Amino acid sequence: MALIPFDDRDGQIWLDGAMVPWREAKLHVLSHGLHYASSIFEGERAYAGNIFKLRAHTERLRRSAGLLGFDLPWTDEEIDAACMAVIQANGQTDAYVRPVAWRGSEQLAVAAQHTKIHLAIASWSWPAMFANRMEGIRLDIAEWRRPHPQTAPTASKAAGLYMIGTLAKNAAEAKGYADALMYDWRGRVAEATGANVFFVFDGDLHTPTPDCFLDGITRRTVMSIARRHQMKVVERAILPDELPGASEAFLVGTGAEVTPVREIGPHSYTPGRITKTLLDDYEALVRMSPAEVDRLAA
């Protein structure tokens, strides 16, 4: 199937406070964000006309900006309204929503105090990230590792942090895998290239402590669902030599949603009851109204 370039599509994109035709939403090639990765973004999904956990995503966008040393010149309410306006302008009820903020072209050097902050929000149709998701996907084990939090703003959704994810995923796909599992700088299990990972050990749910990678909104949502089912949820350091002992494994993220894993390198898993329960409950939750979601979280 031929790819549709993202710069040549129909639709509307919100850019710095105004809706503009998709093909006209452009920035200058000498923008600071392009050269020095002074850019942050969010990945959100709309279901049945509502963006799931919209305010949580907007708040994380603002935190990411702060970690990269700049402020967003729009309120959370304005950003939320703009996200909703985009899916409505594009006539979508189910969609992927991408806010992205970056430093502009006023200054092009490592220093960037005098740059203008820009924000764009786009939306497009994006069904399940992985084909045949219910069968479980295969993960390679990446050569690249998640960095020490003193070497990068690892708690942010900064564009620059995804460079090693791209390298790892491209390498995995070249070998026939769907994605890659990444270790951290210590050699501990961290996450996939753009999603958090969970394992089932002896009937309990285990997930790596997010001390050098993103504590995902979907990650926290799935943990909440598990606890409502009286499942034991353990956040801890997970070592590679423990991988053969897990019975189930799955990825979670806005893009990945809940995706079963059947293989990580030489290790095999069978998507089972726990994975299926959490997947089904997550798919039901995201289609609830925001008020119903809030009531469950209370």
C-alpha positions as CSV (number, residue, x, y, z in Angstrom):
1,M,0.0,0.0,0.0
2,A,1.4,3.4,-1.0
3,L,2.1,5.8,1.8
4,I,0.3,9.2,1.8
5,P,2.9,11.9,2.6
6,F,2.0,13.9,5.7
7,D,2.7,17.2,3.9
8,D,0.2,16.4,1.1
9,R,-3.2,15.7,2.7
10,D,-6.6,17.3,2.9
11,G,-7.8,18.7,6.2
12,Q,-7.1,21.5,8.7
13,I,-4.3,22.0,11.2
14,W,-4.4,24.4,14.2
15,L,-1.2,26.5,14.0
16,D,-0.4,29.2,16.6
17,G,-4.0,30.0,17.3
18,A,-5.7,29.7,13.9
19,M,-7.0,26.8,11.7
20,V,-5.0,26.6,8.4
21,P,-5.3,24.3,5.4
22,W,-3.2,21.2,5.9
23,R,-0.8,21.8,3.1
24,E,-0.1,25.4,4.3
25,A,0.9,24.4,7.8
26,K,4.7,25.0,7.4
27,L,7.7,26.2,9.3
28,H,11.0,27.6,8.1
29,V,13.9,25.2,7.5
30,L,16.1,27.2,9.9
31,S,13.8,26.7,12.9
32,H,15.6,25.9,16.1
33,G,13.4,22.9,16.8
34,L,14.6,21.2,13.6
35,H,18.3,21.8,14.2
36,Y,18.6,21.4,18.0
37,A,15.6,19.2,18.9
38,S,14.0,21.9,21.0
39,S,10.6,20.3,20.4
40,I,8.0,18.5,22.4
41,F,4.9,16.6,21.4
42,E,1.9,14.6,22.6
43,G,0.1,11.6,21.1
44,E,-3.6,11.4,21.8
45,R,-6.5,9.4,20.5
46,A,-10.1,10.4,20.0
47,Y,-12.8,7.8,20.4
48,A,-16.4,8.4,19.6
49,G,-15.7,12.2,19.4
50,N,-13.9,12.5,22.7
51,I,-10.1,12.7,23.2
52,F,-9.2,10.2,25.9
53,K,-7.5,11.8,28.9
54,L,-7.2,15.1,27.0
55,R,-6.4,17.3,30.0
56,A,-3.7,14.8,31.2
57,H,-2.0,15.0,27.8
58,T,-2.2,18.8,27.8
59,E,-0.7,19.0,31.3
60,R,2.1,16.6,30.3
61,L,2.8,18.8,27.2
62,R,3.2,21.8,29.5
63,R,5.5,19.8,31.8
64,S,7.6,18.7,28.9
65,A,8.0,22.3,27.7
66,G,9.1,23.3,31.2
67,L,11.7,20.5,31.2
68,L,13.1,21.9,27.9
69,G,13.2,25.4,29.3
70,F,10.2,27.1,27.7
71,D,6.6,28.0,28.4
72,L,3.6,27.5,26.2
73,P,1.9,30.8,25.6
74,W,-1.6,29.2,25.6
75,T,-3.6,28.0,28.6
76,D,-4.6,24.4,29.2
77,E,-8.2,25.3,28.4
78,E,-7.1,26.9,25.1
79,I,-5.0,23.9,24.1
80,D,-7.8,21.4,25.0
81,A,-10.3,23.5,22.9
82,A,-7.9,23.6,20.0
83,C,-7.5,19.8,20.1
84,M,-11.2,19.3,20.0
85,A,-11.6,21.9,17.3
86,V,-9.1,20.1,15.0
87,I,-10.9,16.7,15.1
88,Q,-14.2,18.6,14.5
89,A,-12.7,20.6,11.6
90,N,-11.5,17.3,10.0
91,G,-14.9,15.6,10.5
92,Q,-13.4,12.9,12.7
93,T,-14.8,10.9,15.7
94,D,-12.0,8.3,16.0
95,A,-8.6,9.8,15.3
96,Y,-5.0,10.2,16.4
97,V,-4.2,13.8,17.6
98,R,-0.7,15.2,17.6
99,P,0.1,18.5,19.4
100,V,3.7,19.6,18.8
101,A,5.5,22.7,20.1
102,W,8.9,24.0,19.1
103,R,11.3,26.9,19.2
104,G,11.2,29.1,16.1
105,S,13.7,30.7,13.7
106,E,14.6,33.9,15.5
107,Q,17.8,32.5,16.8
108,L,19.9,29.6,15.4
109,A,22.6,28.5,17.8
110,V,22.8,26.3,20.9
111,A,21.4,29.2,22.9
112,A,17.7,29.8,22.2
113,Q,16.5,32.5,24.7
114,H,15.1,34.7,22.0
115,T,13.1,32.2,20.0
116,K,9.3,32.3,19.6
117,I,7.4,29.3,20.8
118,H,5.1,27.7,18.2
119,L,2.3,25.1,18.7
120,A,0.6,23.1,16.0
121,I,-2.2,20.4,16.4
122,A,-3.0,17.9,13.7
123,S,-5.3,14.9,13.6
124,W,-5.6,11.9,11.3
125,S,-7.1,8.5,11.0
126,W,-4.9,5.8,12.6
127,P,-6.4,2.5,13.4
128,A,-4.5,-0.1,15.5
129,M,-0.8,0.5,15.3
130,F,0.0,-3.1,14.7
131,A,-1.7,-5.4,12.2
132,N,-3.1,-8.7,13.6
133,R,-2.6,-7.2,17.1
134,M,-4.6,-9.9,18.9
135,E,-2.1,-12.6,17.8
136,G,0.7,-10.9,19.7
137,I,3.6,-9.1,18.1
138,R,7.3,-10.0,18.0
139,L,9.9,-7.7,19.6
140,D,13.6,-7.6,18.9
141,I,16.0,-6.6,21.7
142,A,17.5,-3.2,20.8
143,E,21.2,-2.4,20.8
144,W,20.3,1.2,21.9
145,R,19.6,2.0,25.5
146,R,17.5,4.5,27.4
147,P,19.8,7.2,28.8
148,H,20.6,8.2,32.4
149,P,18.2,11.0,33.6
150,Q,21.2,13.2,34.2
151,T,22.1,13.1,30.5
152,A,18.7,14.0,29.1
153,P,15.2,15.2,30.2
154,T,13.9,11.7,30.3
155,A,10.6,12.6,32.1
156,S,9.6,14.8,29.1
157,K,8.0,13.8,25.8
158,A,10.9,15.5,24.0
159,A,11.3,14.9,20.3
160,G,15.1,14.3,20.7
161,L,14.5,11.3,23.0
162,Y,12.8,9.5,20.1
163,M,15.9,9.4,17.9
164,I,17.2,6.2,19.5
165,G,13.7,4.8,19.3
166,T,13.6,5.3,15.6
167,L,17.0,3.7,15.2
168,A,15.9,0.7,17.3
169,K,12.6,0.3,15.5
170,N,14.1,0.6,12.0
171,A,16.7,-2.1,12.9
172,A,13.9,-4.4,14.4
173,E,11.7,-4.0,11.3
174,A,14.6,-4.8,9.0
175,K,14.9,-8.1,10.8
176,G,11.2,-8.9,10.6
177,Y,10.1,-7.8,14.0
178,A,7.3,-5.4,14.8
179,D,9.2,-3.4,17.4
180,A,12.1,-3.6,19.9
181,L,12.4,-3.9,23.6
182,M,14.9,-1.4,25.0
183,Y,17.1,-1.7,28.1
184,D,18.2,1.3,30.1
185,W,21.8,2.5,30.7
186,R,22.1,0.0,33.6
187,G,21.1,-3.0,31.4
188,R,17.6,-3.2,33.0
189,V,14.4,-3.7,31.0
190,A,12.9,-0.2,30.2
191,E,10.3,0.0,27.5
192,A,9.6,-0.5,23.8
193,T,10.6,2.3,21.3
194,G,7.4,4.2,22.0
195,A,5.3,2.2,24.5
196,N,5.6,0.9,28.0
197,V,5.8,-2.8,28.7
198,F,4.1,-5.1,31.2
199,F,4.8,-8.7,32.2
200,V,2.9,-11.4,34.1
201,F,5.0,-13.3,36.7
202,D,3.2,-15.9,38.7
203,G,-0.2,-14.3,38.1
204,D,0.9,-10.8,39.1
205,L,1.4,-7.8,36.9
206,H,5.0,-6.4,36.8
207,T,6.3,-3.3,35.0
208,P,9.6,-1.5,35.1
209,T,9.9,1.6,37.3
210,P,9.9,4.7,35.0
211,D,12.9,6.4,36.4
212,C,14.6,7.1,33.0
213,F,11.7,6.9,30.6
214,L,8.2,8.2,30.2
215,D,5.6,7.3,32.9
216,G,2.9,6.9,30.2
217,I,-0.7,8.0,30.6
218,T,-1.9,4.7,29.2
219,R,0.5,2.9,31.5
220,R,-1.1,4.5,34.6
221,T,-4.6,3.9,33.1
222,V,-3.9,0.1,32.7
223,M,-2.4,-0.1,36.2
224,S,-5.7,1.5,37.5
225,I,-7.8,-1.0,35.6
226,A,-5.7,-3.9,36.9
227,R,-6.2,-2.7,40.5
228,R,-9.9,-2.5,40.0
229,H,-9.7,-6.2,39.1
230,Q,-7.9,-6.8,42.4
231,M,-4.7,-7.7,40.5
232,K,-1.4,-7.1,42.2
233,V,0.6,-4.5,40.3
234,V,4.4,-4.4,41.0
235,E,6.6,-1.6,39.8
236,R,10.2,-2.6,40.0
237,A,13.6,-3.1,38.3
238,I,13.2,-6.0,35.9
239,L,16.4,-7.7,34.6
240,P,16.8,-9.3,31.2
241,D,17.5,-12.7,32.7
242,E,14.0,-12.7,34.2
243,L,12.3,-12.5,30.7
244,P,12.0,-16.3,30.3
245,G,10.1,-16.5,33.6
246,A,7.1,-14.3,32.4
247,S,4.0,-16.0,31.1
248,E,2.5,-13.0,29.4
249,A,3.8,-9.7,28.0
250,F,2.1,-6.7,26.4
251,L,2.8,-3.1,25.4
252,V,0.7,-0.1,26.3
253,G,0.6,3.4,24.9
254,T,-1.7,5.9,23.1
255,G,-0.5,4.6,19.7
256,A,-0.1,0.9,20.7
257,E,-3.2,0.9,23.0
258,V,-2.9,-2.5,24.6
259,T,-0.9,-4.8,22.4
260,P,-0.1,-8.5,23.3
261,V,3.4,-9.7,22.8
262,R,4.2,-13.2,21.7
263,E,7.9,-13.0,21.4
264,I,10.9,-11.0,22.7
265,G,14.1,-12.1,21.1
266,P,14.4,-15.8,21.9
267,H,11.6,-15.7,24.6
268,S,8.0,-16.8,23.8
269,Y,4.8,-15.7,25.5
270,T,1.1,-16.6,25.2
271,P,-1.4,-13.8,25.4
272,G,-3.6,-15.0,28.2
273,R,-6.4,-14.0,30.6
274,I,-4.7,-11.0,32.2
275,T,-3.7,-9.5,28.9
276,K,-7.2,-10.1,27.5
277,T,-9.0,-8.7,30.5
278,L,-6.9,-5.5,30.5
279,L,-7.2,-5.1,26.7
280,D,-11.0,-5.5,26.8
281,D,-11.5,-3.1,29.7
282,Y,-9.2,-0.5,28.2
283,E,-11.1,-0.6,24.9
284,A,-14.4,-0.1,26.8
285,L,-12.9,2.7,29.0
286,V,-11.7,4.8,26.1
287,R,-15.2,4.9,24.6
288,M,-16.8,6.2,27.7
289,S,-17.7,9.8,28.1
290,P,-15.1,12.0,29.9
291,A,-17.4,12.3,32.9
292,E,-17.7,8.5,33.2
293,V,-13.9,8.2,33.0
294,D,-13.5,10.7,35.7
295,R,-15.9,8.9,37.9
296,L,-14.0,5.6,37.6
297,A,-10.8,7.4,38.4
298,A,-12.2,9.0,41.5
